[in-house]
Amino acid sequence: MPLGLRVHHGERDAAIRLLMGRSTGSFSRTSRSCVFDRASRQDAQNLVEALRERLFRIARKPVSQRQVEDILGITSRERIRWGKDGRLPLSGTSRIRKGTTGISLWTYPGDAIEQIAANPAVIRRWRDEDEATTAIGLAAIIV
């Protein structure tokens, strides 16, 4: 299952319940199944297509900062540094407003985060590069 569908599981499950509930088939909440009679074949195909479209959109939704940190096992400092220098791809920002104030948060493409998570050597390499850069910087300060 794509990362986007795992991360946005609440939205995924709600979309499935909504679309199946609206269909002409018999919907069983306990088994998450929808049964159609033979005469409703087109209705079943329409449901499948609607589910495919909705789930694809949910899977493509960006991933939040906290989710990236949890998925990759990184700190917020690493996420910020790697985002600024381009190693960690950004997909845009999300604006959260509370009253008259608001904040903008970076968002990340789920497919790129999934690829990085599948290859932990990338994170190790980035940490090694950062450590080497820090050591060189400290040596320059000491001299």
N, C-alpha and C positions, 0 to 999 in steps of 0.2 A: 504494500500500500504506500503510495507516495507520502512524503513527509508532510506536505500541506494538508492532506486529509487526516493524518494522525494528529497534527498540531491543532487543527480547527475541527476537532471531533464533535464538539457540541453543535456547530453549524451544520456539519455533515449529517449527523443523526436527525436534526430537525428538518433538514431538506428532504431526507428520505421519508420520514414520517409524513410530512406535508404532501409530497407528491403522490405517495402511495395512498394516502387517505383521500385524496381528490380523484383517484382513478376509479374506474368502473368495476374493478376487481374486488374480491373479498380480501380485506387487509387483516392480517393477524399480527397484532403488536408484539406478542410474545416471541414469535419466531421470525419477525421482520420479513414476512413473505406476503406476496399478493398473488391470489389465484384468479385466473380468468377462465371463462368457459370457451369452447372452441369458436363460437361466433364472435368473440371479442378479441380476436387475434390482433387486429389493427390497434385496438386500445392498449394491448400489452406492448406492442412495438412502440407506440407513442410514449408510454411510460418509460420504457428502456431508454429511448432517445432523450427524454426530458431529464431523467436521472443522470445520464452520461454528460449532458451539457452542464447541469448544475454542479455535479461533482468535479468536473474539469475546472470550472471557475473557482470553486473553493480550493482545489489543489494548487491553483496558480496564485492564490492570495499571498502577500508578503508575510514574513515571519518577524515577530517583534524582537526587541533587543534581549529581553529576559529569556525568550525561547531559544535564541541563538546561543546565549551563554550556557543554558542548560543542555542543549543538544550537543554542543561541541566541547563542553567541559572546560570553558575558558572564563577568565575573569573579565569584569567590565573594563578594566584598563587595557587588557589585550584586545578586546572587541573594539574599543575606541581607537587605539593605535593602528590596528590592522585595517580598520575602516577608513581612517584618514589617509593612510599611505597606499590604499588601493588593493591590498592583499585580500581583504574581505569585501566582496562586492556588495554594493548598496542598491536597493531598488527604489528608494525615495524616502519620503518622510510621512509621518502620520501626525496630525495635529490633534491634541486633546485640549478641550476647553473646559474650564470650571469657572462659572461666573464670568467675570470680565478678564480673567487671566487665562493664559494658555501656554502650553509647551509643545515643542516639536520633537518627535523622536524618530531616529533612523529606522527604516525597515529594510529587510534583506530578502532576496529571492530564495524561495524555498528549495528550488532545484539545485542552486549553487551550494546552499548550506548542506543539503543532503549529500552532494558529492564530496564535500570536505569531510563530513562526518564519516563517510564510508572509507576515507583514507586518513587515518590518524597520523600517519607519517608527515602529512602537511603541517599539522599543528606543531609537532615536534620540531620540524625544520624551521618554522617561523620563530619558535621560542629560542632555538639555537642561534639563529641569525640575530635576534634581539639581544641575546646574552653576549654575543661576540661584539656587536656594535656598542653595547654598554661598557664592555671591558676596554675597548679601544678608546672610548670617550673618557673613561676614568684614568687610563694611562696617560692620556694627553693632559689632563688636569694636573696630575701628580708631577709630571715633568716640567 
